[in-house]
Amino acid sequence: MKRVIVSIVLICLIIPLVGAQNWPKTYNGMNAWANWVIQNYDKGYVILGFKTNYKIGWIIKTDINGNILWDKKLGNGLYTIAPLNIEQTQDNGFIIGGTTAQIGNQNDAFILKLNVCGELEWCKILYTPLIHDDLGLCVKPTADGGYVLLGLYNDLNRKNRINLFRFDGSGQLLWHYYYPPDSLLFNEDAYEIYVDTDGFLLTGAGYIPGPGVPPPYGAIRPYYIKTDTTGITLWKTIYGRGTYYWGDAVSTIEGANNNYYSAIRHSDTTGNDYP
């Protein structure tokens, strides 16, 4: 079993005396914000965001110096579309996960595949007519050419908040699991998927009673769910349970020593937040 270790990573930017360049880039044209960026196969960058009224998604492909090679818009401005993350696929195309209200004027999770030029190959909307506010939070490629999509509120039972969907390379749904919490945990959320060699690690947070916050209330703490490659739960961990460690985990990676390391927001008993 891998251990979950909370680490604070200090990133030092070492700037050489010669040959270094700093280049802030601003991309105008829409009142939008960016929420995801990846480095592409050609050492350029792909930036994903959406218009602040949630009606248009925006993808910008740049070269290594941040100059725009192409940009694409998602949606027609008539319904909500919020692409939340983008990843490079095995064929150097892109996979996008997010939320849209294209069908039935309600929010549904979606997964969308683009080719290397940013042209649409396929799109799957997980339309749930009896659920009006379910979300797609994060999509990741898998080693076999498929994809996993992290969802929220995708089950009719509102207590089954965290969901995971598995797709093949053509976008066909293979399975869907939800992960109910332990009896004392509530209002749990997951934010990101880490694709491991033996399965998937879901990173997030939930509320649980403890010192300073007794039942029926709870304090927020980092929450992890590890599954195998078929989506079956292997273990769950609530970090800081029984202590005054409060906070939520946002993103996790695996180190060379086979431990997991998370970026976390820690809240102390005075209400201050720290990375």
DOTI-660658 format. One line per 10 residues: number of its first residue (from 1); their letters; for each residue x, y, z of N, C-alpha, C. Coordinates in pm, 1 decimal. Layout:
NUM> A> X,Y,Z,X,Y,Z,X,Y,Z; ...
END
This chain:
1> MKRVIVSIVL> 84.8,-120.1,0.0,0.0,0.0,0.0,87.9,124.4,0.0; 55.2,217.2,-84.2,129.3,343.0,-87.3,78.3,434.3,22.8; 167.4,510.9,83.3,127.7,604.6,187.4,102.3,741.8,127.7; 5.3,811.7,184.2,-23.9,947.9,142.3,56.8,1042.2,229.3; 147.4,1118.1,170.8,234.1,1208.8,244.4,202.9,1350.9,202.0; 182.5,1437.6,299.7,155.0,1577.7,271.3,288.0,1650.4,264.0; 314.8,1714.2,152.3,440.9,1784.6,133.8,416.1,1925.3,85.0; 497.9,2016.9,130.4,499.1,2152.6,77.2,619.7,2162.5,-13.6; 596.4,2192.2,-138.9,703.8,2198.2,-236.6,737.5,2344.1,-263.2; 861.6,2381.1,-238.8,908.3,2515.6,-268.5,976.2,2512.1,-404.2
11> ICLIIPLVGA> 922.6,2587.4,-497.6,975.5,2588.2,-634.1,1069.2,2707.1,-649.2; 1194.1,2680.0,-675.2,1293.5,2786.2,-694.0,1317.5,2803.7,-843.0; 1300.4,2923.6,-889.8,1325.7,2954.7,-1029.7,1468.3,3006.2,-1042.0; 1554.8,2928.0,-1101.9,1695.1,2965.3,-1116.9,1713.1,3023.5,-1255.9; 1746.6,3148.9,-1263.0,1754.8,3219.3,-1390.3,1901.3,3234.7,-1430.3; 1945.5,3172.4,-1538.5,2084.2,3188.3,-1582.2,2113.6,3332.2,-1622.7; 2242.5,3366.2,-1622.7,2281.5,3502.3,-1659.4,2264.7,3527.2,-1807.1; 2278.0,3424.1,-1889.2,2262.9,3441.4,-2033.0,2162.6,3339.8,-2083.9; 2092.4,3376.5,-2191.0,2004.6,3283.2,-2259.8,1866.4,3269.7,-2201.5; 1838.5,3333.3,-2087.9,1707.5,3319.5,-2027.8,1614.1,3429.4,-2076.1
21> QNWPKTYNGM> 1486.8,3395.3,-2090.1,1386.6,3493.3,-2131.0,1264.0,3479.2,-2042.3; 1209.8,3594.1,-2003.2,1080.8,3596.4,-1936.0,981.4,3659.6,-2031.1; 867.6,3596.1,-2051.6,772.1,3652.1,-2148.3,629.2,3637.2,-2098.7; 579.9,3731.5,-2026.1,436.2,3728.5,-1997.6,356.5,3747.9,-2125.6; 253.9,3667.8,-2144.2,168.5,3677.0,-2262.4,24.0,3700.1,-2219.7; -40.8,3789.6,-2289.2,-182.3,3815.3,-2265.8,-257.9,3787.1,-2394.1; -366.5,3710.4,-2383.9,-443.8,3671.3,-2501.1,-581.0,3737.5,-2492.2; -598.9,3838.9,-2573.3,-722.5,3915.8,-2572.7,-821.9,3858.7,-2673.2; -941.7,3911.0,-2670.9,-1042.1,3869.5,-2767.7,-1171.5,3823.8,-2704.6; -1165.4,3779.5,-2578.5,-1286.7,3740.3,-2506.0,-1267.8,3778.3,-2360.3
31> NAWANWVIQN> -1378.4,3808.6,-2295.8,-1377.5,3828.6,-2151.0,-1378.4,3690.9,-2086.9; -1259.3,3633.8,-2068.3,-1248.9,3492.8,-2029.9,-1140.7,3474.7,-1925.7; -1144.1,3359.6,-1859.0,-1034.1,3322.1,-1771.7,-982.3,3185.6,-1812.9; -856.2,3160.6,-1781.4,-794.6,3031.4,-1810.4,-793.3,2947.8,-1683.6; -817.7,2816.3,-1697.4,-819.0,2730.9,-1579.8,-734.3,2605.2,-1594.8; -665.4,2586.7,-1707.9,-579.7,2468.1,-1724.5,-476.3,2497.6,-1831.8; -355.4,2446.5,-1813.2,-251.0,2460.1,-1915.2,-166.1,2333.9,-1912.9; -126.7,2287.3,-2031.9,-35.9,2173.1,-2044.1,73.2,2208.0,-2143.4; 187.3,2141.9,-2130.1,290.1,2150.9,-2233.2,262.6,2043.3,-2336.6; 269.5,2080.3,-2464.0,233.6,1991.6,-2573.5,355.9,1914.4,-2623.0
41> YDKGYVILGF> 333.1,1820.3,-2713.8,440.6,1734.8,-2765.1,552.2,1813.8,-2832.2; 521.3,1933.0,-2888.3,619.6,2015.2,-2959.4,682.6,2120.2,-2869.3; 667.7,2105.5,-2736.6,719.8,2196.8,-2634.2,644.0,2328.8,-2628.6; 538.0,2342.6,-2708.1,449.8,2457.3,-2694.3,350.1,2431.8,-2582.3; 247.4,2515.2,-2576.0,151.8,2507.4,-2465.9,8.5,2507.7,-2518.7; -78.4,2444.2,-2442.9,-220.7,2446.5,-2472.9,-291.9,2500.9,-2349.3; -366.3,2608.5,-2368.9,-435.0,2677.8,-2260.0,-584.8,2658.6,-2279.3; -652.6,2622.5,-2171.3,-796.8,2600.6,-2175.6,-866.1,2697.4,-2081.4; -975.9,2754.1,-2125.9,-1054.7,2842.5,-2041.6,-1194.2,2857.2,-2096.0; -1267.3,2952.6,-2042.6,-1402.3,2977.1,-2091.7,-1443.3,3120.4,-2061.6
51> KTNYKIGWII> -1536.0,3166.8,-2143.2,-1589.6,3301.1,-2126.1,-1658.8,3310.1,-1990.8; -1648.4,3425.6,-1925.3,-1693.4,3437.6,-1787.2,-1843.9,3423.8,-1769.8; -1920.4,3424.6,-1879.4,-2063.4,3395.2,-1865.0,-2092.5,3246.7,-1888.8; -1986.0,3164.7,-1900.2,-1996.6,3018.9,-1915.9,-2068.8,2979.6,-2044.7; -2059.3,3059.2,-2149.6,-2129.2,3029.0,-2274.6,-2034.7,2985.4,-2386.3; -1905.6,3012.3,-2373.1,-1808.1,2978.0,-2477.3,-1683.0,2922.7,-2410.1; -1634.6,2806.7,-2457.0,-1504.2,2756.3,-2416.1,-1397.0,2806.4,-2512.0; -1272.0,2811.4,-2466.3,-1164.5,2867.9,-2547.9,-1038.8,2784.4,-2530.6; -982.0,2737.9,-2642.3,-856.4,2663.2,-2643.2,-754.4,2742.2,-2724.5; -637.1,2766.4,-2666.5,-529.4,2837.7,-2734.2,-409.1,2745.5,-2743.3
61> KTDINGNILW> -357.4,2725.1,-2864.0,-235.0,2647.1,-2885.5,-122.5,2743.9,-2920.7; -11.1,2735.4,-2845.3,100.7,2826.2,-2869.1,227.1,2748.7,-2905.0; 326.2,2821.3,-2953.0,458.0,2762.5,-2969.8,534.1,2772.4,-2838.4; 662.9,2738.9,-2840.0,742.2,2734.9,-2717.6,757.8,2873.4,-2654.8; 740.9,2978.6,-2734.0,754.0,3115.4,-2685.3,620.8,3179.8,-2650.8; 512.4,3101.1,-2655.1,382.9,3154.6,-2616.9,308.3,3225.0,-2728.4; 358.8,3218.3,-2852.0,289.1,3280.2,-2964.7,177.2,3187.7,-3013.5; 62.0,3242.7,-3042.5,-53.9,3163.1,-3081.3,-32.3,3097.5,-3217.7; -50.8,2964.8,-3223.1,-50.9,2891.5,-3348.9,-193.7,2875.8,-3400.8; -286.2,2845.3,-3310.7,-428.4,2843.0,-3343.9,-510.3,2853.4,-3216.0
71> DKKLGNGLYT> -634.4,2892.6,-3231.4,-725.2,2888.9,-3117.2,-862.0,2844.8,-3165.6; -934.8,2780.4,-3076.8,-1065.1,2723.0,-3108.7,-1165.7,2764.9,-3002.2; -1288.8,2783.8,-3046.7,-1398.2,2812.5,-2955.7,-1487.8,2688.9,-2943.1; -1540.5,2666.3,-2823.4,-1634.3,2557.4,-2797.3,-1769.4,2617.2,-2760.8; -1875.5,2568.6,-2824.1,-2008.8,2620.4,-2796.3,-2048.6,2731.1,-2891.8; -2177.7,2768.3,-2886.6,-2229.8,2871.1,-2976.8,-2284.2,2992.9,-2902.8; -2260.5,2997.8,-2770.9,-2306.5,3111.4,-2693.9,-2450.7,3104.5,-2649.1; -2520.0,2993.9,-2680.1,-2661.7,2982.1,-2647.3,-2687.3,2898.8,-2522.4; -2587.3,2823.4,-2477.1,-2605.0,2737.8,-2359.9,-2473.6,2731.9,-2282.6; -2482.7,2689.0,-2158.2,-2364.3,2679.8,-2072.9,-2267.1,2575.4,-2125.8
81> IAPLNIEQTQ> -2139.8,2612.2,-2129.8,-2033.4,2514.1,-2152.9,-1912.5,2559.1,-2072.6; -1866.4,2472.3,-1985.3,-1752.9,2503.5,-1899.3,-1650.7,2390.3,-1908.8; -1555.6,2396.8,-2005.1,-1448.7,2297.2,-2010.0,-1352.6,2320.6,-1893.9; -1325.1,2215.8,-1815.5,-1251.6,2234.8,-1691.1,-1108.9,2182.9,-1694.2; -1079.3,2085.7,-1781.2,-938.7,2048.4,-1796.5,-915.9,1986.0,-1932.3; -790.2,1987.5,-1975.7,-750.5,1934.0,-2105.8,-621.2,1855.8,-2088.2; -608.5,1743.6,-2159.5,-487.9,1661.8,-2155.6,-452.6,1617.1,-2296.2; -323.3,1593.1,-2320.0,-279.4,1539.7,-2447.9,-305.0,1390.4,-2452.2; -347.4,1339.9,-2569.6,-376.9,1198.9,-2586.8,-261.2,1128.2,-2657.7; -269.7,997.7,-2669.6,-160.1,920.5,-2728.5,-132.9,957.0,-2873.8
91> DNGFIIGGTT> -236.2,1004.2,-2946.8,-218.7,1042.4,-3086.5,-187.5,1190.7,-3101.9; -144.3,1255.5,-2991.7,-111.5,1398.8,-2987.7,-232.7,1488.6,-3006.5; -351.4,1430.7,-2995.5,-471.6,1511.5,-2990.4,-498.8,1554.8,-2847.5; -626.5,1584.0,-2818.2,-661.0,1637.0,-2686.3,-792.3,1576.7,-2637.3; -800.5,1558.6,-2506.9,-924.1,1515.9,-2443.5,-963.4,1623.0,-2342.1; -1091.0,1660.0,-2340.3,-1140.6,1768.0,-2254.6,-1256.1,1715.6,-2171.0; -1258.4,1751.5,-2044.1,-1370.2,1721.0,-1956.5,-1433.3,1848.3,-1904.9; -1564.1,1843.5,-1880.3,-1630.0,1962.4,-1829.6,-1779.1,1942.0,-1812.5; -1851.1,2053.8,-1816.6,-1994.2,2056.3,-1791.3,-2063.3,2140.5,-1897.2; -2180.3,2094.4,-1942.0,-2254.9,2169.0,-2042.1,-2404.7,2156.4,-2016.7
101> AQIGNQNDAF> -2478.4,2256.0,-2063.6,-2625.3,2252.9,-2057.3,-2683.5,2245.8,-2198.5; -2613.8,2177.4,-2288.1,-2657.6,2169.0,-2427.0,-2789.8,2094.3,-2441.7; -2813.5,1995.4,-2355.4,-2934.8,1914.0,-2365.1,-3025.8,1944.3,-2245.5; -3149.6,1976.4,-2272.4,-3249.0,1986.9,-2167.0,-3233.8,2103.0,-2072.1; -3150.7,2201.5,-2107.2,-3132.8,2320.0,-2022.9,-3094.3,2282.3,-1880.0; -3003.8,2184.9,-1867.8,-2954.7,2142.7,-1736.7,-2807.0,2108.6,-1750.2; -2734.8,2112.8,-1639.8,-2591.9,2083.5,-1642.6,-2567.5,1933.0,-1645.7; -2483.7,1889.3,-1740.0,-2442.5,1749.7,-1750.9,-2292.4,1743.8,-1774.7; -2230.9,1635.4,-1729.7,-2090.0,1612.8,-1757.4,-2069.4,1580.6,-1905.1; -1953.7,1620.5,-1959.2,-1920.2,1582.4,-2096.9,-1772.5,1548.9,-2107.0
111> ILKLNVCGEL> -1739.3,1471.2,-2210.8,-1602.1,1438.8,-2247.2,-1590.9,1459.0,-2397.4; -1484.7,1526.1,-2442.6,-1475.5,1570.3,-2581.5,-1335.0,1543.1,-2633.4; -1326.2,1483.0,-2752.4,-1197.7,1447.4,-2812.6,-1170.9,1534.2,-2933.9; -1050.5,1594.3,-2939.2,-1004.4,1673.4,-3052.8,-881.8,1607.4,-3113.7; -860.2,1629.5,-3243.8,-737.3,1580.3,-3305.8,-623.2,1679.5,-3281.4; -508.2,1654.2,-3338.6,-389.1,1735.2,-3312.6,-406.6,1879.6,-3358.9; -498.1,1903.5,-3451.9,-524.2,2039.0,-3500.8,-638.2,2108.4,-3427.1; -690.1,2042.9,-3325.8,-799.3,2102.2,-3249.0,-935.4,2084.4,-3312.5; -947.8,1990.3,-3407.9,-1076.8,1964.6,-3472.5,-1151.0,1852.9,-3399.6; -1282.7,1866.1,-3391.8,-1364.9,1771.5,-3316.0,-1362.7,1632.8,-3379.3
121> EWCKILYTPL> -1336.8,1530.1,-3296.9,-1349.4,1390.8,-3338.9,-1476.7,1328.0,-3282.0; -1501.9,1348.9,-3153.6,-1627.6,1302.0,-3094.7,-1652.0,1373.5,-2962.7; -1777.6,1370.0,-2920.9,-1816.8,1430.4,-2793.9,-1926.8,1344.2,-2730.9; -1914.3,1315.9,-2601.9,-2014.4,1240.6,-2529.1,-2066.8,1325.3,-2413.5; -2197.9,1346.8,-2412.1,-2263.6,1416.6,-2301.6,-2336.2,1313.1,-2217.4; -2309.2,1311.7,-2087.5,-2370.8,1214.4,-1997.5,-2503.7,1271.7,-1949.0; -2601.1,1269.0,-2038.7,-2730.9,1331.3,-2012.8,-2806.7,1251.9,-1906.3; -2845.6,1320.2,-1799.6,-2918.5,1258.7,-1689.1,-3044.8,1340.4,-1665.3; -3155.9,1306.5,-1729.6,-3275.9,1391.3,-1725.9,-3334.0,1413.5,-1587.0; -3306.6,1325.2,-1491.0,-3361.4,1340.2,-1356.4,-3263.3,1408.2,-1260.7
131> IHDDLGLCVK> -3143.3,1439.5,-1309.5,-3042.0,1508.0,-1228.6,-3006.2,1636.7,-1300.7; -3023.9,1750.3,-1236.5,-3016.8,1877.3,-1308.8,-2888.1,1956.8,-1286.8; -2798.2,1908.7,-1204.6,-2677.8,1988.3,-1179.5,-2554.5,1900.5,-1161.0; -2546.3,1789.8,-1236.5,-2427.3,1706.3,-1225.1,-2314.2,1764.3,-1308.2; -2191.8,1732.7,-1268.3,-2074.1,1797.7,-1324.8,-1971.5,1695.1,-1371.3; -1888.9,1735.1,-1470.2,-1767.5,1663.8,-1506.1,-1649.8,1749.4,-1465.5; -1564.5,1699.1,-1377.3,-1462.6,1783.2,-1315.2,-1323.9,1768.4,-1376.4; -1287.3,1645.5,-1415.4,-1149.2,1623.2,-1458.3,-1144.2,1496.1,-1541.3; -1073.2,1499.2,-1654.0,-1056.6,1381.3,-1738.4,-907.4,1352.9,-1753.5; -872.1,1224.6,-1759.0,-732.8,1183.6,-1776.1,-724.7,1067.8,-1875.1
141> PTADGGYVLL> -621.1,1065.8,-1961.8,-598.9,949.0,-2048.1,-547.2,831.7,-1966.1; -573.3,710.8,-2015.2,-521.0,589.4,-1953.2,-420.9,523.5,-2047.4; -342.0,431.1,-1993.9,-232.6,371.1,-2070.3,-281.0,292.2,-2190.8; -405.2,241.4,-2187.5,-457.2,160.9,-2297.3,-529.3,243.9,-2403.8; -516.2,376.0,-2397.9,-579.2,461.5,-2497.2,-719.2,506.4,-2462.0; -768.0,470.6,-2343.3,-899.9,513.8,-2298.8,-891.4,636.6,-2211.1; -1001.3,661.8,-2136.3,-1009.2,783.3,-2054.9,-1091.2,756.1,-1929.0; -1060.1,831.3,-1822.9,-1142.5,831.1,-1702.2,-1187.5,974.5,-1675.5; -1314.4,988.6,-1638.5,-1373.5,1119.1,-1610.5,-1423.7,1120.1,-1466.8; -1379.9,1218.8,-1390.7,-1425.5,1238.3,-1253.6,-1551.4,1323.4,-1254.2
151> GLYNDLNRKN> -1656.7,1275.6,-1188.2,-1783.8,1346.2,-1187.0,-1832.2,1376.6,-1046.9; -1928.4,1468.3,-1039.0,-1988.6,1507.1,-912.1,-2139.5,1513.7,-929.2; -2213.2,1453.2,-834.9,-2360.4,1451.3,-833.6,-2419.4,1376.1,-953.0; -2351.8,1272.7,-1003.2,-2398.8,1203.2,-1122.9,-2491.5,1086.2,-1092.8; -2525.8,1065.3,-966.9,-2613.4,956.0,-928.1,-2740.6,1012.8,-865.9; -2853.2,943.0,-883.5,-2980.8,990.4,-829.4,-2978.6,1003.2,-677.8; -2903.7,918.6,-610.4,-2886.2,930.8,-466.9,-2786.2,1043.2,-440.0; -2832.7,1153.9,-384.5,-2747.0,1270.9,-368.2,-2633.4,1247.7,-269.3; -2638.8,1139.1,-192.0,-2528.6,1108.0,-103.0,-2410.5,1048.5,-177.6; -2433.1,1000.1,-299.4,-2325.4,944.8,-382.2,-2267.2,1057.4,-466.6
161> RINLFRFDGS> -2190.4,1143.5,-404.6,-2144.4,1266.4,-468.5,-2031.2,1241.9,-567.8; -1934.2,1158.0,-531.3,-1814.1,1137.3,-612.5,-1836.5,1019.7,-707.0; -1814.4,1042.8,-837.7,-1837.9,941.3,-940.5,-1716.8,930.8,-1032.8; -1698.4,812.8,-1091.0,-1590.6,790.1,-1186.1,-1644.7,714.1,-1306.1; -1614.3,765.8,-1426.1,-1659.2,706.3,-1551.6,-1537.1,660.1,-1630.2; -1548.4,544.3,-1691.9,-1439.3,489.5,-1773.8,-1487.9,474.9,-1916.7; -1410.3,530.4,-2012.7,-1443.8,527.5,-2154.9,-1332.8,457.6,-2232.6; -1369.6,397.2,-2346.1,-1266.5,346.5,-2436.8,-1219.0,460.1,-2527.3; -1129.2,429.0,-2620.3,-1069.2,532.3,-2703.8,-1164.4,600.4,-2798.5; -1280.5,541.3,-2825.3,-1379.3,602.4,-2914.0,-1492.4,670.7,-2837.7
171> GQLLWHYYYP> -1479.5,676.6,-2705.0,-1578.9,747.2,-2626.1,-1694.8,663.0,-2578.4; -1686.1,530.0,-2592.3,-1792.6,443.7,-2542.8,-1776.0,420.8,-2392.3; -1884.0,439.2,-2318.1,-1879.5,422.1,-2173.6,-1862.6,274.7,-2138.6; -1760.1,242.9,-2058.9,-1733.1,105.5,-2016.9,-1791.5,76.4,-1879.3; -1777.0,170.5,-1786.2,-1837.2,153.3,-1654.5,-1849.1,286.5,-1582.9; -1931.9,286.4,-1479.8,-1957.3,404.4,-1397.1,-1973.2,357.7,-1253.3; -1891.0,412.4,-1163.4,-1900.9,380.3,-1021.6,-1917.8,507.9,-941.4; -1987.7,497.5,-829.3,-1991.5,606.3,-732.3,-1929.8,555.5,-602.5; -1884.5,650.4,-519.2,-1807.7,616.2,-401.0,-1868.5,680.9,-277.0; -1965.2,613.3,-212.4,-2026.0,669.6,-92.0,-1923.2,681.7,19.5
181> PDSLLFNEDA> -1935.9,782.1,105.2,-1836.4,803.9,210.6,-1858.9,712.7,329.7; -1761.5,713.2,422.0,-1781.0,646.7,549.7,-1890.9,717.9,627.2; -1938.7,655.8,732.9,-2059.9,702.7,800.1,-2047.7,844.0,855.9; -1930.4,885.4,901.6,-1915.6,1016.7,964.7,-1876.8,1125.8,866.2; -1833.9,1090.4,746.2,-1789.4,1188.6,647.2,-1910.0,1242.8,570.1; -1908.4,1373.7,540.8,-2018.7,1431.6,464.5,-1967.5,1548.0,380.3; -2049.9,1588.4,281.9,-2016.8,1698.4,190.0,-1878.8,1679.7,125.5; -1848.8,1555.1,88.4,-1718.2,1526.5,28.9,-1716.7,1564.8,-118.9; -1601.9,1608.9,-166.5,-1580.5,1641.8,-306.8,-1447.0,1584.5,-351.0; -1434.6,1552.9,-478.1,-1306.3,1516.0,-537.4,-1274.2,1616.8,-646.9
191> YEIYVDTDGF> -1145.8,1648.7,-663.1,-1105.0,1754.4,-754.9,-1021.3,1704.3,-871.8; -949.3,1595.1,-852.8,-855.1,1552.7,-956.5,-836.2,1401.8,-953.5; -797.1,1346.5,-1068.9,-762.1,1204.9,-1081.0,-611.3,1194.5,-1107.6; -545.5,1105.8,-1037.1,-409.5,1067.6,-1072.5,-415.0,925.2,-1126.5; -364.6,904.5,-1249.7,-365.2,772.6,-1311.9,-236.4,701.4,-1274.2; -250.4,596.5,-1195.4,-137.1,518.8,-1147.0,-124.4,391.5,-1230.2; -16.1,318.9,-1211.8,3.8,194.9,-1287.4,-97.3,87.7,-1247.3; -148.1,95.5,-1123.3,-240.0,-7.6,-1075.7,-381.0,44.5,-1050.4; -412.5,163.7,-1099.7,-546.6,215.7,-1080.9,-553.0,366.3,-1081.2; -646.1,421.6,-1003.6,-671.8,565.5,-1004.2,-680.3,616.8,-860.8
201> LLTGAGYIPG> -619.7,734.0,-837.5,-627.9,798.8,-707.4,-709.6,927.2,-722.8; -819.3,937.9,-647.5,-904.2,1055.7,-648.5,-866.5,1142.4,-529.1; -839.5,1269.4,-556.4,-796.2,1363.3,-453.9,-905.8,1463.5,-426.2; -933.7,1489.7,-297.4,-1037.2,1586.8,-265.8,-1042.0,1619.9,-118.5; -1164.0,1637.3,-66.3,-1181.3,1675.9,72.9,-1321.1,1638.5,118.7; -1338.3,1629.4,249.8,-1469.0,1604.6,308.1,-1472.0,1655.6,450.2; -1590.6,1662.8,507.8,-1608.3,1713.2,644.1,-1633.0,1595.7,738.5; -1563.6,1599.4,852.4,-1578.1,1491.8,949.5,-1558.9,1549.4,1089.9; -1637.3,1504.7,1189.5,-1619.7,1554.5,1325.8,-1481.2,1521.7,1380.4; -1438.1,1602.2,1477.2,-1308.7,1581.2,1538.9,-1283.2,1685.6,1645.1
211> PGVPPPYGAI> -1160.8,1695.3,1693.0,-1128.4,1794.7,1795.5,-1164.9,1936.0,1750.3; -1235.8,2007.0,1834.6,-1276.2,2143.4,1804.0,-1403.9,2154.3,1725.3; -1444.8,2046.6,1658.5,-1568.0,2046.6,1578.4,-1638.3,1912.7,1601.2; -1712.2,1899.4,1710.5,-1775.4,1770.9,1743.8,-1900.8,1747.6,1659.4; -1954.0,1625.2,1661.4,-2079.6,1596.3,1591.1,-2191.6,1684.6,1644.5; -2289.8,1721.9,1561.2,-2312.1,1674.5,1423.7,-2237.4,1755.8,1318.8; -2142.2,1839.1,1361.1,-2067.5,1921.8,1267.4,-1936.9,1852.7,1229.8; -1859.8,1916.8,1145.1,-1733.6,1859.5,1104.4,-1640.8,1963.7,1047.5; -1512.5,1932.3,1046.8,-1410.5,2018.3,986.7,-1363.1,1955.1,856.3; -1320.2,2038.4,762.7,-1276.5,1988.4,632.6,-1137.4,1927.2,644.0
221> RPYYIKTDTT> -1120.2,1811.4,578.6,-992.0,1741.8,579.9,-966.2,1678.3,443.7; -838.1,1665.6,404.2,-804.4,1598.9,278.4,-858.8,1456.1,274.0; -911.2,1418.4,157.3,-978.9,1289.8,142.1,-930.3,1224.6,13.9; -893.7,1096.5,22.0,-840.1,1024.1,-92.9,-915.1,892.5,-110.9; -938.8,857.7,-237.4,-997.2,728.0,-271.9,-905.7,663.1,-375.4; -856.5,543.2,-345.6,-773.8,469.5,-441.5,-854.2,352.4,-496.0; -860.9,341.0,-629.6,-931.2,230.4,-694.2,-833.0,148.7,-777.2; -876.0,29.4,-816.6,-798.4,-45.4,-914.4,-837.4,1.7,-1054.7; -786.4,-64.2,-1157.6,-811.0,-19.6,-1294.9,-953.9,-43.2,-1339.7; -1030.2,-122.0,-1263.7,-1171.0,-145.7,-1297.0,-1264.5,-57.4,-1215.0
231> GITLWKTIYG> -1210.2,32.3,-1133.0,-1292.7,122.9,-1055.8,-1330.8,74.8,-917.9; -1287.1,-45.3,-879.0,-1320.7,-100.0,-747.9,-1233.3,-33.7,-640.6; -1294.3,8.3,-531.8,-1221.5,76.6,-424.7,-1119.9,-17.4,-359.5; -994.0,29.9,-349.4,-889.5,-43.1,-278.2,-874.5,8.9,-135.9; -875.7,141.2,-121.0,-870.1,201.1,12.2,-916.1,346.1,6.7; -949.9,399.0,125.6,-983.5,539.6,142.5,-903.1,593.9,259.9; -867.1,721.5,252.1,-790.9,783.6,359.8,-842.4,924.3,384.6; -866.5,956.9,511.8,-898.2,1093.3,553.6,-776.3,1143.9,629.7; -703.4,1238.6,571.8,-581.9,1286.1,636.5,-617.1,1382.8,749.5; -553.1,1366.7,865.9,-575.5,1455.8,978.9,-693.9,1418.7,1064.7
241> RGTYYWGDAV> -752.7,1305.3,1037.4,-866.8,1261.1,1118.3,-825.2,1247.1,1265.2; -905.2,1306.0,1354.4,-874.5,1299.9,1496.2,-774.2,1404.6,1542.3; -736.5,1498.0,1453.7,-641.2,1602.9,1489.0,-700.8,1738.3,1453.1; -621.0,1843.1,1473.9,-661.3,1977.8,1436.2,-613.6,2014.1,1295.2; -569.4,1915.4,1217.5,-527.8,1945.7,1079.6,-651.7,1957.2,991.7; -678.9,2079.7,946.8,-793.9,2107.0,861.2,-744.9,2154.9,725.4; -816.1,2119.6,622.0,-779.0,2166.0,488.6,-830.1,2072.3,382.2; -802.5,2106.5,255.6,-844.7,2022.9,144.0,-728.9,2003.2,47.9; -721.7,1882.3,-8.3,-618.6,1847.4,-104.8,-669.1,1876.4,-245.8; -584.6,1935.9,-327.6,-624.6,1980.3,-461.0,-566.7,1891.6,-570.3
251> STIEGANNNY> -441.3,1852.5,-555.8,-373.1,1779.0,-662.5,-269.6,1686.3,-601.0; -250.8,1569.0,-663.8,-158.5,1468.3,-611.6,-73.0,1411.6,-723.9; 54.5,1385.3,-692.4,143.7,1314.5,-783.8,210.9,1200.6,-707.5; 277.7,1112.6,-780.6,351.6,1003.3,-718.7,499.9,1030.1,-731.0; 573.3,1012.0,-620.6,717.0,1032.5,-621.8,792.8,907.4,-658.8; 924.8,922.9,-672.1,1009.7,810.6,-711.0,1011.4,700.8,-606.0; 976.5,735.1,-481.0,975.5,636.1,-373.1,840.5,567.9,-357.8; 751.8,587.1,-456.2,618.5,525.9,-459.1,524.1,580.0,-352.8; 558.3,692.5,-291.2,464.0,762.7,-205.6,387.9,864.9,-288.2; 274.0,907.5,-237.7,197.3,1013.8,-300.8,223.7,1145.9,-228.5
261> YSAIRHSDTT> 225.7,1254.1,-307.0,248.7,1387.8,-252.9,138.5,1480.4,-302.3; 81.1,1557.6,-210.4,-33.2,1642.0,-243.9,-3.6,1789.6,-219.1; -64.8,1872.2,-302.8,-73.2,2015.4,-275.4,-202.0,2038.6,-199.0; -192.0,2106.6,-84.7,-303.4,2115.3,9.3,-318.3,2257.8,61.3; -440.9,2298.2,83.3,-470.4,2421.2,157.8,-495.7,2381.5,302.3; -415.0,2434.8,393.8,-429.3,2404.6,535.9,-490.5,2523.7,607.6; -595.5,2501.3,685.8,-659.5,2605.0,765.3,-631.4,2579.1,913.4; -581.9,2682.1,983.5,-556.1,2662.7,1125.4,-679.0,2700.8,1208.3; -668.2,2687.3,1338.5,-782.8,2709.4,1426.6,-822.4,2855.7,1437.4; -738.5,2947.1,1385.5,-774.0,3090.1,1387.7,-839.9,3135.3,1257.8
271> GNDYP> -855.8,3042.9,1161.1,-920.3,3077.2,1035.8,-826.6,3119.9,924.5; -694.4,3112.4,948.6,-598.2,3148.0,844.5,-569.4,3027.3,756.3; -541.2,3053.5,628.0,-509.6,2948.4,531.0,-363.2,2955.6,490.6; -303.3,2838.3,467.4,-162.6,2830.2,427.9,-147.7,2721.2,321.9; -53.0,2735.3,228.0,-25.1,2625.8,134.8,51.8,2513.4,201.6
END
